[in-house]
Amino acid sequence: MNMRVIVGAVLGIVAVAAGASAQKDTRGVTRTEIVLGMHTDLSGPAATYGVSSSNAVKMRFDEANDKGGIHGRKIRLVVEDTQYQVPRAVQAGTKLITRDRIFAMVAGLGTPMNNALFKDQLDAGVPNLFPLSAARSMFEPFHKLKFYGAATYVDQVRAGINYFATKKGKKAVCAMYQDTDFGKEVVDGVQAQIDKLKLKLVETVTHKPTDQDFTAPITKLKSAGCDLVVLGTIVRDSIVPYATARKIGWTDVDFLGSAATYDLFVAAAQGGVTEGLYAMGLTDMPYRDTLGPSAQAWFDRYKERYKVDPNIGAIYGHVAADLTAVALEGGSRADTRHLRPCDGVDQGLPRHLQRTGGELRARQAPGRELLLPGGRQGRPLGATDGPVGVLIPRRVAHEPRGRRCARPRSVAGTMVPSPKRPVMRSTARASRSRRTASASSNPS
């Protein structure tokens, strides 16, 4: 995946901000400010992601504003709490689009929530920038206002299942998932991979995101003889089912979550009840002593401001905000009479993560990989048991000959290191013996 290409395409969309002073009807842009919106979970079951990601987004934009803004325009961020509920997300989206008249939506959290807003949002001409969802609907079907930058839930679980089937001999695959668009996306990945491996989906169970008692579904999966349970879960509904399985003595089974399970709050669950849980990750956990100087400085600024260590959600939020800011800065310098999104880039981006069949490949370039962490032998979720395989998205975006595309000088964030901006490592680290809690909110 090429973040330079992604930002170049975003730059073409947001470049209109540079000419806002001459275009009075440009939504969300005046001579003095650019209004951006974010719908997220601040008080529901995914709040550990929502609070930390929104904190990081605010911090990145505030730092830009402290330096004078985007060529004289300050970024005003409007954040709305959805509590991870679709009706509340619709209300929040309607407010952001119609009342606040935002220029773009940044880092919106949740597959069902993004899906529910897409029609009205895109009809209103509001770009959807780097949502905190790995569903294919974030870039399919193609729309020039959809921008997304990570591997999908489908590719994640396919890679994980392939690992467990080929390396650990797992054959009885089961699935436990939320009865939501997110959960169904995970199950699609499960079904695709077991079909490829000619295995059978032995059993499935569903639940609501707010459920708290998982005794019955775990008992059902145990009775079915599952040796691998793939989770379409987030935080609390990852912790409780796994702890329930271990409590009833079900130990001859592995549990695998998507990147939505990959969180320090899960790793640091009280009493070590998540020891041994696996999850797919998009980047390493932000342990301060494993970071480079720039990333450590970012870590320290976040902790000083919010009085808590940043978690994985903070990284996602920072990357989304940083890519947006870089694109806005480039767009503001551009001559909007000539700047256009390149056709090849626009058409390629929504397909930039073509499904690879879930193949795990070793020793690929860092920054374009899915880590397969494990929590065994005292390792926190986010460490690895040894060498890991990686899933590499194929790039299809290109620049047609003769087209003039905007190109930023540098791109910060998880995928493309920049010495001037905080960057999180995305290569596998050696296993760690400590377990660190740094959740930024109560996930209940």
For each residue, the residues with C-beta under 8 A, 3 or more apart:
1: 6 149 150 352 353 368 393 395 415
2: 5 6 352 395 397
3: 6 7 149 323 411 413 415 416
4: 7 8 407 408 411 416
5: 2 8 9 345 348 349 352 395 397
6: 1 2 3 9 10 147 149 323 349 352
7: 3 4 10 11 323 326 327 330 408 411
8: 4 5 11 12 342 345 405 406 407 408
9: 5 6 12 13 147 341 342 345 346 349 397
10: 6 7 13 14 127 129 147 323 324 327
11: 7 8 14 15 327 330 331 334 339 406 408
12: 8 9 15 331 339 340 341 342 345 346 405 406
13: 9 10 16 104 127 144 145 147 327 341
14: 10 11 17 103 104 127 324 327 328 331
15: 11 12 18 19 330 331 332 334 336 339 406
16: 13 19 20 23 26 29 331 336
17: 14 20 26 29 34 70 73 103 328 331 332
18: 15 71 331 332 333 334 336
19: 15 16 22 23 26 336
20: 16 17 23 26 29 30 31 73
21: 31
22: 19
23: 16 19 20 26 29
24:
25:
26: 16 17 19 20 23 29 103
27: 101 102 103 124 125 126
28: 34 35 36 100 101 102 103 104
29: 16 17 20 23 26 33 34 35 73 103
30: 20 33 73
31: 20 21 72 73
32: 72 73 74
33: 29 30 69 73 74 75 76
34: 17 28 29 70 73 74 75 76 103 328
35: 28 29 76 78 100 101 102 103
36: 28 61 75 76 77 78 102 103 104 105 106 324
37: 77 78 79 80 96 97 100 102 104 105 106 126
38: 54 57 77 78 79 80 105 106 107 108
39: 79 80 82 89 92 93 96 105 108 109 113 117
40: 49 50 53 54 79 80 81 82 107 108 109 110 132
41: 44 45 46 47 49 50 81 82 83 84 109 110
42: 47 50 51 54 79 81 83 441
43: 47 81 83
44: 41 47 50 81 82 83 84 85 209 210
45: 41 84 209 210 234 235 236 237 443 444
46: 41 49 50 84 109 110 209 234 235 443
47: 41 42 43 44 50 51 84 441 442 443 444
48: 51 52 235 263 265 311 313 439 440 441 443
49: 40 41 46 52 53 109 132 234 235 263 312 313 316
50: 40 41 42 44 46 47 53 54 81 84 109 313 441
51: 42 47 48 54 55 313 440 441
52: 48 49 55 56 310 311 312 313 314 317 439 440 441
53: 40 49 50 56 57 107 109 132 313 314 316 317 320
54: 38 40 42 50 51 57 58 79 107 317
55: 51 52 58 59 302 305 306 310 314 317 440
56: 52 53 59 60 302 310 313 314 315 316 317 318 321
57: 38 53 54 60 61 77 79 106 107 317 318 320 321
58: 54 55 61 62 77 79
59: 55 56 62 63 301 302 305 318
60: 56 57 63 64 317 318 321 322 325
61: 36 57 58 64 65 75 77 321 325
62: 58 59 65 66
63: 59 60 66 67
64: 60 61 67 69 70 75 325
65: 61 62 68 69 74 75
66: 62 63
67: 63 64
68: 65 71 72
69: 33 64 65 72 73 74 75
70: 17 34 64 73 74 75 325 328 329 332
71: 18 68 329 332 333
72: 31 32 68 69
73: 17 20 29 30 31 32 33 34 69 70 332
74: 32 33 34 65 69 70
75: 33 34 36 61 64 65 69 70 325 328
76: 33 34 35 36
77: 36 37 38 57 58 61 106
78: 35 36 37 38 96 100 102
79: 37 38 39 40 42 54 57 58
80: 37 38 39 40 92 93 95 96
81: 40 41 42 43 44 50 88 92
82: 39 40 41 44 85 88 89 92 109 110 113
83: 41 42 43 44 88
84: 41 44 45 46 47 50 109 110 113 209
85: 44 82 88 89
86: 89 90 112 113 116
87: 90 91
88: 81 82 83 85 91 92
89: 39 82 85 86 92 93 110 112 113 116 117
90: 86 87 93 94 116 117
91: 87 88 94 95
92: 39 80 81 82 88 89 95 96
93: 39 80 89 90 96 97 105 113 116 117 120 121
94: 90 91 97 98 99 120
95: 80 91 92 98 99 100
96: 37 39 78 80 92 93 99 100 102 105
97: 37 93 94 100 101 102 120 121 124 126
98: 94 95 101 124
99: 94 95 96
100: 28 35 37 78 95 96 97
101: 27 28 35 97 98
102: 27 28 35 36 37 78 96 97 105 126
103: 14 17 26 27 28 29 34 35 36 126 127
104: 13 14 28 36 37 126 127 128 129 324
105: 36 37 38 39 93 96 102 108 117 121 126 127 128 129 131
106: 36 37 38 57 77 129 130 320 321 324
107: 38 40 53 54 57 129 130 131 132 316 317 320 321
108: 38 39 40 105 113 114 117 128 131 132 133
109: 39 40 41 46 49 50 53 82 84 113 131 132 133
110: 40 41 46 82 84 89 113 114 132 133 182
111: 114 115 133 134 135 137 138 180 181 182 185
112: 86 89 115 116 180 181 182
113: 39 82 84 86 89 93 108 109 110 116 117
114: 108 110 111 117 118 128 131 133 135 137 138
115: 111 112 118 135 137 181
116: 86 89 90 93 112 113
117: 39 89 90 93 105 108 113 114 120 121
118: 114 115 121 122 128 137
119: 122 123
120: 93 94 97 117 123 124
121: 93 97 105 117 118 124 126 128
122: 118 119 125 126 128 143 145 146
123: 119 120
124: 27 97 98 120 121
125: 27 122 145
126: 27 37 97 102 103 104 105 121 122 145
127: 10 13 14 103 104 105 145 146 147
128: 104 105 108 114 118 121 122 131 138 145 146 147
129: 10 104 105 106 107 147 320 323 324
130: 106 107 147 148 149 319 320 323 324
131: 105 107 108 109 114 128 138 148 320
132: 40 49 53 107 108 109 110 313 316 317 320
133: 108 109 110 111 114 138 182
134: 111 138 150 151 152 153 156 185 258 259 260 282
135: 111 114 115 138 152 153 181 182 185
136: 139 140 152 154 185
137: 111 114 115 118 140 181 185
138: 111 114 128 131 133 134 135 146 148
139: 136 142 146 147 148 349 350 351 352 353
140: 136 137 350 351
141: 350
142: 139 146 347 350 351
143: 122 146 350
144: 13 341 346
145: 13 122 125 126 127 128
146: 122 127 128 138 139 142 143 349 350
147: 6 9 10 13 127 128 129 130 139 349
148: 130 131 138 139 349 350 353
149: 1 3 6 130 319 323 415
150: 1 134 259 282 353
151: 134 155 156 282 353 370 391 393
152: 134 135 136 155 156 185 189 353 355
153: 134 135 156 157 182 185 186 189 232 258 259 260
154: 136 157 158 185 186 188 189 192 355
155: 151 152 158 159 189 353 355 356 358 370 391 393
156: 134 151 152 153 159 160 189 258 259 280 370 391
157: 153 154 160 161 186 189 190 193 230 256 258 280 358
158: 154 155 161 162 189 192 193 196 355 357 358 391
159: 155 156 162 163 280 358 359 360 370 372 389 391
160: 156 157 163 164 230 256 278 280 372
161: 157 158 164 165 170 173 189 190 193 194 197 228 230 256 358
162: 158 159 165 166 193 197 358 359 360
163: 159 160 166 167 168 360 372 389
164: 160 161 167 168 170 228 254 256
165: 161 162 168 169 170 171 173 197 199 228
166: 162 163
167: 163 164
168: 163 164 165 254
169: 165
170: 161 164 165 173 227 228 254
171: 165 199 227
172: 200 202 224 225 226 227 228
173: 161 165 170 190 194 199 200 201 202 226 227 228 230
174: 201 202 203 204 205 221 224 226 228 229 230
175: 186 187 190 201 203 204 205 229 230 231 232
176: 204 205 206 207 217 221 229 230 231 232 233 241
177: 183 184 186 187 204 205 206 207 230 231 232 233
178: 182 183 206 207 208 209 232 233 234 237
179: 183 184 206 207 208
180: 111 112 183 184 209
181: 111 112 115 135 137 184 185
182: 110 111 112 133 135 153 178 185 186 232 234 260
183: 177 178 179 180 186 187 206 232 233
184: 177 179 180 181 187 188 232
185: 111 134 135 136 137 152 153 154 181 182 188 189 232
186: 153 154 157 175 177 182 183 189 190 230 231 232 258
187: 175 177 183 184 190 191 204 232
188: 154 184 185 191 192
189: 152 153 154 155 156 157 158 161 185 186 192 193 358
190: 157 161 173 175 186 187 193 194 201 230
191: 187 188 194 195 201
192: 154 158 188 189 195 196 355 358
193: 157 158 161 162 189 190 196 197 358
194: 161 173 190 191 197 198 199 200 201
195: 191 192 198
196: 158 192 193 357 358
197: 161 162 165 193 194
198: 194 195
199: 165 171 173 194
200: 172 173 194
201: 173 174 175 190 191 194 204
202: 172 173 174 224 225 226
203: 174 175 220 221 224 226
204: 174 175 176 177 187 201
205: 174 175 176 177 217 220 221
206: 176 177 178 179 183
207: 176 177 178 179 211 214 217 237
208: 178 179 211
209: 44 45 46 84 178 180 234 237
210: 44 45
211: 207 208 214 237
212: 236 240
213: 216 240
214: 207 211 217 218 237 240 241 244
215: 218 219 244 248
216: 213 219 220
217: 176 205 207 214 220 221 241
218: 214 215 221 222 241 244 245 248 250
219: 215 216 222 223 248
220: 203 205 216 217 223 224
221: 174 176 203 205 217 218 224 226 229 245
222: 218 219 225 226 245 248 250 253
223: 219 220
224: 172 174 202 203 220 221
225: 172 202 222
226: 172 173 174 202 203 221 222 229 253
227: 170 171 172 173 252 253 254
228: 161 164 165 170 172 173 174 253 254 255 256
229: 174 175 176 221 226 245 253 254 255 256
230: 157 160 161 173 174 175 176 177 186 190 256 257
231: 175 176 177 186 238 241 255 256 257 258 261
232: 153 175 176 177 178 182 183 184 185 186 187 258
233: 176 177 178 183 237 238 241 257 260 261
234: 45 46 49 178 182 209 237 238 260 261
235: 45 46 48 49 238 239 261 263 265 266 443
236: 45 212 239 240 443 444
237: 45 178 207 209 211 214 233 234 240 241
238: 231 233 234 235 241 242 257 261 266 274 277 279
239: 235 236 242 243 266 269 273 274
240: 212 213 214 236 237 243 244
241: 176 214 217 218 231 233 237 238 244 245 255
242: 238 239 245 246 255 273 274 277
243: 239 240 246 247 269 273 274
244: 214 215 218 240 241 247 248
245: 218 221 222 229 241 242 248 250 253 255
246: 242 243 249 250 251 273 276
247: 243 244
248: 215 218 219 222 244 245
249: 246
250: 218 222 245 246 253
251: 246
252: 227
253: 222 226 227 228 229 245 250
254: 164 168 170 227 228 229 276 278
255: 228 229 231 241 242 245 276 277 278
256: 157 160 161 164 228 229 230 231 278 279 280
257: 230 231 233 238 260 261 262 266 277 278 279 280
258: 134 153 156 157 186 231 232 261 262 279 280
259: 134 150 153 156 262 279 280 281 282
260: 134 153 182 233 234 257
261: 231 233 234 235 238 257 258 266 277 279 280
262: 257 258 259 266 279 280 281 282 312 373 381 382
263: 48 49 235 266 267 311 312 313 381 439
264: 267 268 285 309 311 312 380 381 382 436 437 438 439
265: 48 235 268 269 311 437 439 443
266: 235 238 239 257 261 262 263 269 274 277 279 381
267: 263 264 274 285 375 380 381 382 435 436
268: 264 265 380 435 436 437 438 439
269: 239 243 265 266 272 273 274
270: 273
271:
272: 269 275 435
273: 239 242 243 246 269 270
274: 238 239 242 243 266 267 269 277 375 381
275: 272 375 376 378
276: 246 254 255 374 375 376
277: 238 242 255 257 261 266 274 375 381
278: 160 254 255 256 257 372 373 374 375
279: 238 256 257 258 259 261 262 266 373 381
280: 156 157 159 160 256 257 258 259 261 262 370 371 372
281: 259 262 284 285 312 370 371 372 373 382
282: 134 150 151 259 262 316 370 371 414 426
283: 312 315 371 414 424 425 426
284: 281 287 290 371 382 424 425 426 427 428 429
285: 264 267 281 311 312 380 381 382
286: 291 295 299 309 310 311 312 314 315 424
287: 284 290 291 382 429 432 436
288: 291 296 299 300 309
289:
290: 284 287 425 429
291: 286 287 288 295 296 299 424 425
292: 295 296 423 425
293: 296 297
294: 297 298 419 420 421 422 423
295: 286 291 292 298 299 422 423 424 425
296: 288 291 292 293 299 300
297: 293 294 300 301 422
298: 294 295 301 302 310 318 422
299: 286 288 291 295 296 302 303 309 310 422
300: 288 296 297 303 304
301: 59 297 298 304 305
302: 55 56 59 298 299 305 306 309 310 314
303: 299 300 306 307 308 309 310
304: 300 301 307
305: 55 59 301 302
306: 55 302 303 310 440
307: 303 304
308: 303 438 439 440
309: 264 286 288 299 302 303 436 438
310: 52 55 56 286 298 299 302 303 306 314 315 438 440
311: 48 52 263 264 265 285 286 314 315 438 439 440
312: 49 52 262 263 264 281 283 285 286 315 316 382
313: 48 49 50 51 52 53 56 132 263 316 317 440
314: 52 53 55 56 286 302 310 311 317 318 440
315: 56 283 286 310 311 312 318 319 414 424
316: 49 53 56 107 132 282 312 313 319 320
317: 52 53 54 55 56 57 60 107 132 313 314 320 321
318: 56 57 59 60 298 314 315 321 322 413 422
319: 130 149 315 316 322 323 413 414 415 424
320: 53 57 106 107 129 130 131 132 316 317 323 324
321: 56 57 60 61 106 107 317 318 324 325
322: 60 318 319 325 326 412 413 421 422
323: 3 6 7 10 129 130 149 319 320 326 327 411 412 413
324: 10 14 36 104 106 129 130 320 321 327 328
325: 60 61 64 70 75 321 322 328 329
326: 7 322 323 329 330 408 410 411 412
327: 7 10 11 13 14 323 324 330 331 408
328: 14 17 34 70 75 324 325 331 332
329: 70 71 325 326 332 333 408
330: 7 11 15 326 327 333 334 406 408
331: 11 12 14 15 16 17 18 327 328 334 336 339 406
332: 15 17 18 70 71 73 328 329
333: 18 71 329 330
334: 11 15 18 330 331 338 339 406
335: 338 339
336: 15 16 18 19 331 339
337:
338: 334 335 404
339: 11 12 15 331 334 335 336 404 406
340: 12 404
341: 9 12 13 144 345 346
342: 8 9 12 345 346 399 400 403 404 405
343: 346 347 400 403
344: 347 348 397 398 399 400 403
345: 5 8 9 12 341 342 348 349 397 398 399 405
346: 9 12 144 341 342 343 349
347: 142 343 344 350 351
348: 5 344 345 351 352 395 396 397 398
349: 5 6 9 139 146 147 148 345 346 352 397
350: 139 140 141 142 143 146 148 347
351: 139 140 142 347 348 354 396
352: 1 2 5 6 139 348 349 393 394 395 396 397
353: 1 139 148 150 151 152 155 393 394
354: 351 393 394 396
355: 152 154 155 158 192 358
356: 155 359 391 392 393 394
357: 158 196
358: 155 157 158 159 161 162 189 192 193 196 355 391
359: 159 162 356 391
360: 159 162 163 372 389 390 391
361: 364 389 390 391 392
362: 387 388 389 390
363:
364: 361 368 369 390 392
365: 368 369
366: 369 425 426 427
367: 414 415 416 417 426 427
368: 1 364 365 390 392 393 415 426
369: 364 365 366 390 391 392 426 427
370: 151 155 156 159 280 281 282 390 391
371: 280 281 282 283 284 384 388 390 426 428
372: 159 160 163 278 280 281 360 384 388 389
373: 262 278 279 281 379 381 382 383 384 388
374: 276 278 379 383 384 385
375: 267 274 275 276 277 278 379 380 381 383
376: 275 276 379 385
377: 385 431
378: 275 433 435
379: 373 374 375 376 383 384 385 431 432 433
380: 264 267 268 285 375 383 432 434 435 436
381: 262 263 264 266 267 274 277 279 285 373 375
382: 262 264 267 281 284 285 287 312 373 432
383: 373 374 375 379 380 429 430 431 432
384: 371 372 373 374 379 387 388 428 429 430 431
385: 374 376 377 379 431
386:
387: 362 384 428
388: 362 371 372 373 384 428
389: 159 163 360 361 362 372
390: 360 361 362 364 368 369 370 371
391: 151 155 156 158 159 356 358 359 360 361 369 370
392: 356 361 364 368 369
393: 1 151 155 352 353 354 356 368
394: 352 353 354 356
395: 1 2 5 348 352
396: 348 351 352 354
397: 2 5 9 344 345 348 349 352
398: 344 345 348
399: 342 344 345 403 405
400: 342 343 344 403
401:
402:
403: 342 343 344 399 400
404: 338 339 340 342
405: 8 12 342 345 399
406: 8 11 12 15 330 331 334 339
407: 4 8
408: 4 7 8 11 326 327 329 330 411
409:
410: 326 416 418 420 421
411: 3 4 7 323 326 408 415 416 418
412: 322 323 326 416 417 418 420 421 422 423
413: 3 318 319 322 323 416 421 423 424
414: 282 283 315 319 367 423 424 426
415: 1 3 149 319 367 368 411 426
416: 3 4 367 410 411 412 413
417: 367 412 423
418: 410 411 412 421 423
419: 294
420: 294 410 412
421: 294 322 410 412 413 418
422: 294 295 297 298 299 318 322 412
423: 292 294 295 412 413 414 417 418
424: 283 284 286 291 295 315 319 413 414
425: 283 284 290 291 292 295 366 429
426: 282 283 284 366 367 368 369 371 414 415
427: 284 366 367 369
428: 284 371 384 387 388
429: 284 287 290 383 384 425 432
430: 383 384
431: 377 379 383 384 385
432: 287 379 380 382 383 429
433: 378 379
434: 380
435: 267 268 272 378 380
436: 264 267 268 287 309 380
437: 264 265 268
438: 264 268 308 309 310 311
439: 48 52 263 264 265 268 308 311 442 443
440: 48 51 52 55 306 308 310 311 313 314
441: 42 47 48 50 51 52
442: 47 439
443: 45 46 47 48 235 236 265 439
444: 45 47 236
